[in-house]
Amino acid sequence: MTNQIYPLLIARMPVIALILIATVTGAIADDLIDETAIQARINWVPLALVREDDRDERCIKCGGRYQDPLVNVDRSVPPAQFDLEVTAGDTDITDETLYFSDNVTVSQGYRTLKAQEVSIDRIEQTVVAQGPIEFREPGIVMYGDTMNYDSLGERAVLANAEFAMYDQQLYGVADAIARDANGSLEIEDGSLTFCSPIEPSWVVMAENLRVDSTTRIGEAWGARIDVKGVPIAYLPWIQFPLDDQRKTGLLFPDVSSDTRGGVDITVPIYMNLAPNYDATYSPRLIQDRGLLHRLNARLLSQRTGFWDITGAVLRSDDLHATPPNEDRWSINVQQSSDPSDRLRTHIDYSKVSDNRYLRDLENNTLSAQRQTALLQHARLDWLADNWLFGLEAQQFQNITDDLSDNYKRLPQISAVWRGNEMIGPMAPIIQLQAANFDTDADKVTGQRLYQELGLTLPMTRDYGFLNTSVSYRAIDYRLKSPDSNQSWEASVDSWVTRIEGGLEFERQTTLFGTSFIQTLEPRVQYLYASYDDHSGIPDFDSAELTFS
């Protein structure tokens, strides 16, 4: 056994620097290696053994993560500044060649290369290593059969490679990986996954891949996406980011199964169209229903604000029996903007093709399954110096068979005093609202005028507050019967007294070595409203009374 230190065998050839600081992709082979061996070779840690702090969304979905054993290694000194240390069972040195064999280990700083044979040609400035080969440095581990390196062209090629990229949480194998002088990678017949190497949920395979180590972007030509071993998409070309930057490419697939549709696979494709707008196309294959197409588009504009529009369609649902093979669809529009200091807009609109759409196709949350109506609402606010004026329209799509349709507010106009003027120590309360209520059901319709006038006495101190208010509320109705078109008027009014107070306590404290401020704010409220019987007036809309 020999153990020798070589000051720098070839001036331009830091042997370990050859292989990479870059991102690598490659192919997942069927039955590549058993679970225990994979954990030892590439440091795959099952979810049950991952620390709570490291359990991000990807870790939970994948059932574990790749954990770098060199994560705490000092990287401040580049490996090229270290001498090469070579350990081998046999050494043969000539004027032209350095030859090492029998369990060769080449170390340079934090980089390590292990092989059975390593041959260095001093004249041609090339390196040939015979495997099995192991290359490891912080952020990456690679295995292969052979390695060839040309120091003049700064190009390294690794054959039959298996690898794990810890920073990107990537795993794969490839027939050949080539690294050029810029650190970019070209891969032949490879594939990759962000998932577990043991029966991964999804795999991206490609005839050729290129990974740019500077832009952190990958490209694949002749790509195929496999989910649970089943090919679900063929793409002539695809781009994908290797970090969290916005870039057109494949997002994390979602795989599930339930009794409503069987195996359910979604493969989102993100499209970064411009700095202020993007889109995501999500083909969703539902085993017993068919292919659902979903498109989400987002736009941010100074004039029109933020728009988030989602549409989905499932052609000829194989399980939907009424009517058979019915096309099913949904749309959701969210918008909010404040194009000026005075103007604000808001839209929240949802609609589906049928009453069972959410229960059948959006059944991943309990709230979706319990939903009985979909909101369709638009509002326009104008902020004057002392007033807030609002114009809005609201209706609901009823998606429950045993409930009658909700009332529509088409339209509603409101005015609220928001000025700072005081009447002595008291502030005025002025709220006005006029609304028209309509419905498609056989129910009473009509108009409502709401008025509230009063005064409030606010008192605020460093330790708390006490607010007292007295107001008069009146509601006037003009109603219409659905049967006889008979009209009549009704009204109700009441005096309202409200007393609300609260205390504010805070202290500086420490927990687990972290200093923070702890607060306690108990509040109490007394509310009295004089009674006026209004049981004969229809309940157009109602909501729970808020605390303040």
GIKABEL-V914681 format. One record per pair of residues at least 4 apart in sequence whose ideal C-beta (glycine too) atoms are under 8 Angstrom apart, sorted by the first residue. I is the first residue (numbers start at 0). J is the second residue. Records with the same first field share a line. If there is no record, write none. Layout:
BEGIN
I=J  J
END
This chain:
BEGIN
0=86  87  88
1=86  87  88  89  90
2=84  85  86
3=84  85  90
4=82  83  84
5=82  83  84  85  97
6=82
7=13  82  83
8=12  14  83  97  119  121
9=119  121  124  150
11=124  150  151
12=119  124  126  148  150
13=17  78  79  83  107
14=83  105  107  112  119  126  148
15=78  83  105  106  107  108  110  111  112  134  136
16=78  79  107  110
17=126  146  148  150  153  155  178
18=112  134  141  146  148  155  157  178
19=23  134  136  139  141  155  178  182  184
20=136  138  139  182  212
21=178  182  183  184  210  212
22=164  167  169  184  210  212  215  217  241
23=139  141  160  162  164  169  171  173  176  184  186  210
24=169  171  173  184  186  189  190  191  203  205  208  210  217  219
25=160  161  162  171  172  173  176  186  189  190  191  208
26=171  172  173  174  188  189  190  191  202  204
27=31  170  171  172  190  191  192  196  199  202
28=172
31=37  161  172  196
32=36  37  40  196
33=37
34=38  197
35=39
36=40
37=41  43  196  197
38=42  43  44  45
40=140  142  161
41=65  140  161  162  163  170  196
42=65  66  67  68  140  163  165
43=63  64  65  66  163  170  195  196  197
44=48  49  63  64  65  66
45=49  62  63
46=54  58  59  61  62  63  64
48=63
49=53  54  58  63  64  66
50=54
53=58  64  66
54=58  59
55=59
56=60
57=61  64  168  193  251
58=63  64
60=194  200  251  253
61=168  193  194  195  200
62=194  195
63=195
64=168
65=163  164  165  168  169  170
66=70  165
67=137  138  165  166
69=109  135  136  137  138
70=137  165
72=109  137
73=109
74=109  137
76=80  81  108
77=108
78=107  108  109  110  136
79=107  108
80=108
81=107  108
82=107
83=105  106  107
84=105  106  107
85=90  99  103  104  105  106  117
86=102  103  104  106
87=99  100  101  102  103  104  117
88=100  101  102  103
89=99  100  101
90=98  99
91=96  97  98  99  100
92=96  97  98
93=97  98
94=121
95=120  121  122
96=118  119  120  121
97=118  119  121
98=116  117  118  119
99=103  105  116  117  118
100=115  116  117
101=115
102=113  115
103=112  113  114  115  116  117  128
104=111  112  113
105=111  112  113  114  117
106=110  111  112
109=136  137
110=134  135  136
111=133  134  135  136
112=117  128  132  133  134
113=132  133  134
114=128  129  130  131  132  133  146
115=129  130  131
116=128  129
117=126  127  128  129
118=126  127  128
119=125  126
120=124  125  126  127
124=149  150  151
125=147  148  149  150
126=146  147  148  150
127=145  146  147  148
128=132  145  146  147
129=144  145
130=142  143  144  145  146
131=142  143  144
132=141  142  143  144  145  146  157
133=140  141  142
134=139  140  141  142  143  146  157
135=139  140  141
137=165
138=164  165  166
139=162  163  164  165
140=162  163  165
141=157  160  161  162  176
142=160  161  162
143=157  158  159  160  161
144=158  159
145=157  158  159
146=155  156  157  158
147=155  156
148=154  155  156
149=153  154  155
152=179  180
153=179  180
154=177  178  179  180
155=177  178
156=175  176  177  178
157=175  176
158=174  175
159=172  174  175
160=172  173  175  176
161=171  172
162=169  170  171  172  173  176
163=169  170  196
164=168  169  170
167=193  241  242
168=193
169=191  192  193  241
170=191  192  193  194  196  199
171=189  190  191  192
172=189  190
173=186  187  188  189  190  208
174=187  188  189
175=186  187  188
176=184  185  186  189
177=184  185  186
178=182  183  184
179=183  184  185
181=212  213
182=212  213
183=209  210  211  212  213
184=208  209  210  212
185=207  208  209
186=205  207  208  209  210
187=206  207
188=206
189=204  205  208
190=202  203  204  205
191=202  203  208
192=196  199  200  201  202  203
193=251
194=199  200  201  202
195=199  200
200=226  227  252  254
201=224  225  226  227  252  254  266
202=224  225
203=219  222  223  224  225  237  239  249
204=222  223  224  225
205=219  220  221  222  223
206=220  221
207=219  220  221
208=217  218  219  220
209=217  218
210=216  217  218  241
211=215  216  217  218
215=240  241  242  244
216=238  239  240  241  246  248
217=238  239  240  241  248
218=236  237  238  239
219=234  236  237  238  239
220=235  236
221=235
222=233  234  235  236  237
223=230  232  233  234
224=230  231  232  233  234  249  252  266
225=229  230  231
226=231  252  254  264  266
227=254  262  264
229=264
231=264  266  282  284
232=266  282
237=248  249  268
238=246  247  248
239=246  248  249
240=244  245  246  248
245=269  271  277
246=269  271
247=268  269  270  271
248=268  269
249=266  267  268  269
250=266  267  268  269  279
251=267
252=264  265  266  267
253=263  264  265  267
254=262  263  264  265
255=262  263  363
256=261  262  263
257=261  263  362
259=318  358  359  362
260=285  286  287  288  318  359  360
261=285  286  287
262=284  285  286
263=283  284  285  286
264=283  284
265=281  282  283  284
266=281  282
267=279  280  281
268=279  280  281  282
269=277  278  279
270=277  278  279  280
271=277
272=276  277  278
273=277
275=298  299  300
276=296  297  298  299
277=296  297
278=294  295  296  297
279=294  295
280=292  293  294
281=292  293  294  295
282=290  291  292  293
283=290  291  292  293
284=289  290  291
285=289  290  291  313  360
287=317  318
288=313  316  317  318  319  359  360
289=313  314  315  316  317
290=313  314
291=311  312  313  360
292=311  312  313
293=309  310  311
294=309  310  311
295=307  308  309
296=306  307  308  309
297=305  306  307  308
298=303  305  306
299=304  305  306
300=304  305  306  336
301=338
302=336  338
303=334  336  338
304=334  335  336  337  338  344
305=333  334  335  336
306=332  333  334
307=331  332  333  334
308=330  331  332  333
309=329  330  331
310=328  329  330  331
311=328  329  330  360
312=326  327  328
313=326  327  328  360
314=326
315=324  325  326
316=324  325  326  327  359
317=324
318=359
319=323  324  325  327  353  355  359
321=325
325=352  353
326=352
327=351  352  353  356  359  360
328=351  352  356
329=349  350  351  352  356  360  361
330=348  349  350  351
331=348  349
332=346  347  348  349
333=346  347
334=344  345  346
335=343  344  345  346
336=343  344
337=342  343  344
338=342  344
340=382
341=381  382  383
342=379  380  381  382
343=379  380  382
344=377  378  379  380
345=376  377  378  380
346=376  377  378
347=374  375  376  377
348=374  375  376  377
349=373  374  375  396
350=373  375  396
351=356  357  373  396  398
352=356
354=397  398  399  400
355=359  398
356=360  361  398
357=361  362  367  368  370  398
358=362  367  368
361=367
362=367  368
363=367
364=368
365=369
366=370
370=398
371=397  398  399  402
372=395  396  397  398  399  402  405
373=395  396  398
374=393  395
375=393  394  395  396
376=391  392  393  394
377=391  392  393
378=389  390  391
379=389  390  391
380=387  388  389
381=387  388  389
382=386  387  417
383=387  388
384=418
385=416  417  418  419  420
386=414  415  416  417  418
387=413  414  415  417
388=412  413  414
389=411  412  413  414  415
390=410  411  412
391=408  410  411  413
392=407  408  409  410  411
393=407  408  409  411
394=405  407  408  409
395=404  405  407
397=402  403  404  405
403=440  442
404=438  439  440
405=438
406=436  437  438  442  444  539  540
407=436  437  438
408=434  435  436  539  540
409=435  437
410=434  435
411=432  433  434  435
412=432  433  434
413=430  431  432  433
414=429  430  431  432
415=429  430  431
416=427  428  429  430
418=427
420=427
421=425  426
422=426  427  454
424=456
425=454  455  456
426=454  455  456  457
427=452  453  454
428=451  452  453  454  455  468  470
429=451  452
430=449  450  451
431=449  450  451
432=447  448  449  450
433=446  447  448  449
434=446  447  449  539
435=445  446
436=444  445  446  447  539  540
437=444
438=442  444
441=481  482
442=481  537
443=478  479  480  481  537
444=478  479  481
445=476  477  478  479  537  539
446=476  477
447=474  475  476  539
448=474  475  476
449=472  473  474
450=472  473  474
451=470  471  472  473
452=470  471
453=468  469  470  471  495
454=468  469  470
455=466  467  468  469
456=466  467  468
457=464  466
458=464  465  466
459=464
460=464
461=503
462=502  503
463=500  501  502  503
464=500  501
465=498  499  500
466=497  498  499  500
467=497  498  499
468=495  496  497
469=494  495  496  497
470=494  495  497
471=492  493  494  495
472=492  493  494  495  528
473=490  491  492
474=490  491  492  533
475=488  489  490
476=488  489  490  536
477=486  487  488
478=486  487  488  489  536  537
479=484  485  486
480=484  485  486
489=533  535  536
491=531  532  533  536
492=531
493=528  529  530  531
494=528  529
495=526  527  528  529
496=525  526  527  528
497=524  525  526  527
498=524  525
499=522  523  524  525  547
500=522  523  524
501=520  521  522  523
502=520  521
503=518  519  520
504=518  519  520
505=516  517  518  519
506=516  517
507=514  515  516  517
508=514  515  516  517
509=513  514  515
510=515
522=546
524=546  547
526=544
END
